[in-house]
């Protein structure tokens, strides 16, 4: 099964819902950054929550950047996410892992920490970006995004994200959901929703059972109550490329390029998001020098 995201409404538009499978997306992040299990869970949860949040934007030209910094050993988690389902991300310290917590789960809160903030920057193509920031409430990621939606966007929400890791550190399964209450929702529907969310198994268990995004929503909301609206692929996708790096070097000007040639004989650029390194030899730089003139 390939990764994808589902958008839906429920209870005649009183509830807005999103669900996704992110196994390959998180797996690609793990392979690129060689994250250890607890770091994989923290990064994967953040990527999936950010991907679902970005899918709420109206234009493919928009994007969001999420930063979580809780003071834990993992350091900062940074994710860029686009409305088309493409996301990229990294953690400052990818080789972080602990024993399972008291609930038998990866101890993400210990890795992330709780003394910090979740920040969201929305680039909507306007003169100024929208920035929202809330203190972390648990460091478990899902709870923190739930609080962000309520406190920063005034949309009562429930966010569940889960990542399961194989013994060899590869990703077994990853998925998540966002359930949001619309202004017209009745108290009865809100009460029913709270009961369902409390009663269902953790999202990691639903993912482990192999439920599709549609089935996750059916489990949460009842199949008879859900109206599916849209389905879109999601993936780990970085926006860097050799051409973009070359253009950035050209923009430095011919004097800077000449200095690189004479002092180092080469230039090297590294992308933190995808862990790719681009090497430009002296011959490559000579060509860029010619172009810069």
C-alpha positions in Angstrom: 0.0 0.0 0.0 1.4 3.4 -0.9 1.2 6.4 1.4 -1.8 8.7 1.0 -4.0 11.2 2.8 -7.8 11.3 3.0 -10.0 14.4 3.6 -13.5 13.9 4.8 -16.5 15.4 6.6 -18.7 13.6 9.1 -22.1 14.1 10.7 -23.4 16.3 8.0 -20.4 18.7 8.1 -20.3 19.1 11.8 -16.9 17.3 11.9 -13.9 17.8 9.6 -11.5 14.9 9.4 -8.1 13.9 8.0 -6.2 10.6 8.1 -3.1 9.4 6.4 -0.7 6.5 6.0 2.9 7.7 6.3 5.0 4.5 6.4 7.1 5.2 3.3 7.4 8.9 4.1 8.7 8.3 7.6 10.8 5.4 6.3 12.5 7.7 3.8 13.3 10.2 6.6 14.7 7.4 8.7 16.9 6.1 5.9 18.2 9.6 5.0 19.0 10.6 8.6 19.7 7.2 10.1 17.5 8.0 13.0 17.3 5.6 16.0 13.8 4.4 17.0 12.8 7.2 19.5 14.1 9.9 17.2 12.3 8.2 14.3 9.0 8.3 16.2 9.4 12.0 17.1 10.3 13.0 13.6 7.7 10.8 12.0 4.9 12.0 14.2 5.8 15.7 13.5 6.1 15.1 9.8 2.6 13.4 9.6 0.9 16.1 11.8 2.5 18.8 9.7 1.5 17.1 6.4 -2.1 16.9 7.5 -2.0 20.6 8.7 -0.5 21.7 5.4 -3.2 19.8 3.5 -5.7 22.3 5.0 -4.1 25.2 3.1 -5.9 26.5 0.0 -3.0 26.9 -2.6 -0.2 24.6 -3.6 2.1 27.6 -3.5 1.6 27.9 0.2 3.6 26.0 2.8 4.1 25.6 6.5 7.3 25.2 8.6 7.0 23.5 12.0 9.6 23.7 14.7 9.4 21.7 18.0 12.1 22.5 20.6 11.4 21.1 24.0 14.9 21.1 25.6 15.3 17.3 25.3 18.3 15.4 23.9 16.8 15.2 20.4 17.2 18.9 20.0 15.0 20.7 17.5 12.6 19.0 15.0 12.1 21.0 11.8 9.6 20.1 9.1 8.5 21.8 5.9 5.2 20.7 4.6 3.3 21.6 1.4 -0.5 21.3 0.5 0.4 18.8 -2.2 1.4 16.2 0.4 5.2 16.6 0.0 7.1 17.1 3.2 10.7 17.1 4.5 12.2 17.2 7.9 15.1 16.5 10.2 16.1 16.3 13.9 19.2 18.0 15.3 20.3 14.8 17.0 19.0 11.7 15.1 20.8 9.1 17.1 18.7 9.3 20.3 16.9 6.3 21.8 15.6 5.2 25.2 14.0 2.2 26.8 10.2 1.9 26.3 8.2 4.1 28.7 5.8 2.8 31.4 3.1 2.3 28.7 5.4 0.1 26.6 5.8 2.8 23.9 8.8 4.7 22.5 9.6 7.4 25.0 9.1 10.4 22.7 8.4 12.8 25.4 11.7 12.1 27.1 13.6 12.6 23.8 11.7 15.8 22.9 11.4 17.4 26.3 8.5 19.5 27.7 10.2 22.8 28.4 9.7 24.5 25.1 7.4 25.4 22.2 5.7 24.2 19.1 5.9 26.9 16.4 4.2 27.1 13.1 5.1 29.5 10.3 2.6 29.7 7.4 3.9 31.1 4.1 0.7 32.1 2.4 2.3 34.2 -0.3 1.6 37.4 1.5 3.9 40.2 2.5 4.2 38.8 6.1 4.0 35.2 7.2 1.6 34.0 9.8 3.4 32.7 12.9 1.7 30.8 15.8 3.5 29.4 18.9 2.3 27.4 21.9 4.1 25.8 24.8 4.5 22.1 24.7 2.0 20.3 26.8 3.5 16.8 26.8 6.3 16.4 24.2 4.3 13.4 22.7 3.7 15.5 19.5 0.0 14.5 19.0 -1.1 16.2 22.2 1.0 19.2 21.4 -0.6 19.7 17.9 -4.0 19.2 19.5 -3.2 22.1 21.9 -1.9 24.2 19.0 -5.1 23.9 17.0 -7.2 24.9 20.0 -5.0 27.7 21.4 -3.6 29.2 18.2 -6.3 28.6 15.6 -9.3 28.3 17.9 -10.4 25.0 16.3 -11.2 22.2 18.8 -9.3 19.2 17.5 -7.9 15.8 18.3 -4.6 14.7 16.7 -3.3 11.2 16.8 0.0 10.2 15.2 1.9 6.9 15.6 5.1 5.3 14.4 6.2 1.7 14.8 9.8 0.7 14.3 11.4 -2.6 13.3 14.3 -4.2 15.3 16.6 -3.1 12.5 15.5 0.6 13.0 13.5 0.6 9.7 9.9 1.8 9.9 7.2 -0.9 10.2 4.2 1.4 10.0 3.2 5.0 10.5 -0.1 6.9 10.3 -2.3 9.5 11.9 -5.5 11.5 12.0 -6.8 15.0 12.7 -10.4 15.4 13.8 -11.8 18.9 14.0 -15.1 20.2 15.4 -16.8 22.8 13.3 -18.7 25.8 14.8 -22.1 24.3 13.9 -21.4 21.0 15.8 -24.0 20.1 18.4 -23.2 19.2 22.0 -24.5 15.7 21.3 -22.0 15.1 18.4 -19.2 16.6 20.5 -20.0 14.2 23.3 -20.2 11.2 21.0 -16.9 12.2 19.4 -15.1 12.4 22.8 -16.5 8.9 23.7 -15.3 7.4 20.4 -11.8 8.9 20.6 -11.4 7.7 24.2 -12.6 4.2 23.4 -10.6 3.3 20.3 -7.2 1.8 20.5 -4.1 4.0 20.2 -3.4 5.1 16.6 -0.2 2.9 16.5 -2.4 -0.2 17.1 -4.7 0.8 14.3 -1.7 1.3 12.0 -0.2 -2.0 13.2 -3.4 -3.8 12.2 -3.0 -2.4 8.7 -6.0 -0.1 8.7 -6.2 2.2 5.7 -6.7 6.0 6.2 -10.4 5.5 5.3 -10.8 2.7 7.9 -9.1 4.8 10.6 -11.8 7.4 10.0 -14.5 4.8 10.0 -13.2 3.4 13.3 -13.2 6.9 14.8 -16.4 8.3 13.4 -18.5 5.3 12.2 -18.5 4.5 8.4 -22.2 5.5 8.1 -21.3 9.0 9.3 -18.3 9.7 7.0 -18.3 11.5 3.6 -15.0 11.1 1.9 -14.0 14.2 -0.1 -10.5 13.8 -1.4 -7.5 11.5 -1.6 -3.9 12.6 -2.3 -0.5 11.0 -2.2 2.0 12.0 0.5 5.8 11.6 0.4 9.1 12.7 1.7 10.3 15.2 -0.9 13.0 17.8 -0.6 13.1 21.0 -2.6 16.9 21.1 -2.9 18.7 20.2 -6.1 22.1 20.6 -7.7 20.7 23.3 -10.0 19.4 25.3 -7.1 22.7 25.1 -5.2 24.5 26.2 -8.4 22.2 29.2 -8.8 22.9 30.1 -5.2 26.6 29.9 -5.8 26.3 32.1 -8.9 24.3 34.7 -6.8 27.4 35.1 -4.5 29.2 36.8 -7.4 32.3 36.1 -9.4 34.8 37.3 -6.7 33.4 34.8 -4.2 33.5 32.0 -6.7 37.1 32.8 -7.7 38.1 32.7 -4.0 36.6 29.2 -3.7 38.6 28.0 -6.6 41.9 29.5 -5.5 41.5 28.8 -1.7 39.7 25.4 -1.6 39.7 24.1 -5.2 36.1 23.1 -4.7 32.8 23.9 -2.9 30.5 21.7 -0.9 26.9 22.3 0.1 24.9 20.1 2.5 21.1 20.1 2.9 20.0 19.4 6.5 16.5 18.4 5.4 17.4 15.5 3.1 21.1 14.9 4.2 22.3 15.3 0.6 25.7 16.7 -0.1 26.5 18.5 -3.4 30.2 18.8 -4.4 31.4 21.2 -7.0 34.9 20.7 -8.4 37.2 23.4 -9.5 36.0 22.8 -13.1 32.4 23.1 -12.0 33.2 26.4 -10.3 35.0 27.7 -13.4 31.8 27.1 -15.3 29.8 28.9 -12.7 32.3 31.7 -12.7 31.8 32.2 -16.4 28.0 32.2 -15.9 28.3 34.8 -13.2 30.0 37.2 -15.5 
